[in-house]
Amino acid sequence: MPDECPEKECSGEKDPDGSCHLIITVSRNNNGTNSTLGTFEAREKCDDNPAVEGHTLEPKKGRYNLGNGLKNYPIPAGTYGGVRKRSPNHGQVVGIKTPGTGFGDILIHKGNYPSDTEGCVLVGNSQPRPDFISNSADAMGKLLKYIDKVKKRCGNKFKMSVKIEDAPTSK
């Protein structure tokens, strides 16, 4: 594996430690009847265009217990660390490190319906109707393949963040 991330034209935005920084951005934009809907994109920090993009489905906004105690869902907007890993229930996933939020193991994984979220973020290629995203396995596969490609190229300089953005509020 390489010791350094290959140089990129970056307009001064390269991380100070020289790392290759992959960012997955989840932009919430709509509340379904039983879910929070949005879009996602994955890119390296300095890239103008996303390498992978699609739709997201998260738990409906509210306070309830999804098996880990009473919490406010979906997870708070913010920027978190990310890690590619294996989940016993969902296979290969992206883990979202959420220290200080009261949330434990929040994941980005495949699934199509609100009942599939278990508090996590689902990804899909399209959102053809409320409370549903389609082709989730394909979207997750593309995301994981892109992560692997960047990680292989960057070696120990690889870093991943997950940025969650709430929908803009109306004034």
N, C-alpha and C positions, 0 to 999 in steps of 0.2 A: 504494500500500500504506500502511496506517496506520503511524504512528511508534510507537505504544504499544499494548500489548495492552489491550483493553477490561477495565475493572475487573470483578472477580467477587467474590462473597461467598466469603471464603476462610479464615476462622478463623485469620488470622495466618500462613498457610502460603505466601503469595505469595512468589516468589523475590525476593531483595533488589534485584536489578537491574530488577525490574518485568516480566520476560519471561513470556510464555505458555509453560508447560512441559508438553509432552506426554510422558507416560511409558508405555512399553510394558513390561509385566511378564510375564516367562516364569517360571512356577512348575513346576519339575520334580516329578513325583509318582510315577513308576513306571518301572521298567526293563523293556522288552520283551526278547525273546530277542536281537534284533539292533539295538535302539534305546533311546534315553532318551525317555520320553513325558512330556507335561505339558499345561499350559493356558497361554493368554496372554490378556491384556486390555490395552486401550489407553484411556487417559483423560487429561484434563488434570489437573494436580497436585491441584487443589482439588475436583474432581468426586467425588461419593459413588459414583456408578455408572459402570461402564465404558461407553464408546460402542461399542466393538467387542470381541468376545471369541471364543475358539475353542480349538482344541487345537494342540499342538506335537509335533514329532518331531525328535530330534537324534541324532547318532551315539551308539552304544553306549559305555558307560563303558569306557575302556581306553586303552592306549598303542599307537598304530599310525600308519602313514604313509598319509595320504589325498592325497598328491601334493605336499605342502609340507614334507616332512621328518617325522621321528618326533616325535609330540606326544601329550600326555594329553588325551583327549576325554571328554565335550564340553568346551566352553570353560569356564573357571572361573566360579563364581558371582561376581557383582559388579554394579556399576552403571557403564555405559559410555555414551559419546556415541553418538547415532544420527543418520543422515543418509539422506534419500530420494535415490536415485540410479539410474542405469541400469547394469545388468551386461551384458556382451556375451553371457554364457551363459544368463542368467535373466530378462532384460528389466528391468522396474521392480522395485526391491527396497528394503529398508532395510539400509544398511550399519551394522555395529556396530564402533565404534572401540575397539580393544582394546590400547592401548599397554602395553608392559611385560609382556605375557602370552606373547609368542612366537608369537602368532597374527597372521596377516596380514589378509586380506580375508574376514572372517566376515560373512555376510549373513542376513537373514530373507527367504526367498523361497518360491515355490510348489513343491510336490512332494508325493508321497504315500508313498514307500517309503524305507527306510534307504539304499538305493543312490542316492537323489536328493539326500541331504544334502550330500555333499562337505565335511563338517565344519560345515555351517551349521545354521540353525534353520528348519524347515519349518512352515508354518501351515495349518490346515484347519478345517472346520466341525464335524467329529465324528471320533471314534476308534472305529469299529465293531468293530475286532478288533486284536489285538496287532500291533505293527510296521507300522501303516497308519493314515493319516489321510485323510479324504475331503473332497471339494469344496475343494481347496486353492486353485485359481484364484479361486473366489468369495471365500474368506476373505482372500486377499491383496488382491483388488480392494477389498473393504470397508475393509481397513486403510489402503491407499494413499489411498482417497477421503477417509477421515477425516483423515489427515495433511494432505492438500491443503487441506481445509476449514479446519482450525485454522491452517495456515501462511498461507493467504490472509487470514484475519481478523486475524492477529497481525503480519504483515509482518516487519520486521527484529527484532522482539522474540521471534520464535519460537525455541524450543529443544526438542530431543528427547533423551530418555535411554532406554536399554534396560536394564532391571533383570533380572538372571538370578538366580533363587532355587533352591537345592537343596532336595530333599525333606527334611522334618524327619527327624532320626535318632531311632531308638528307643533308649530307655535300658534 
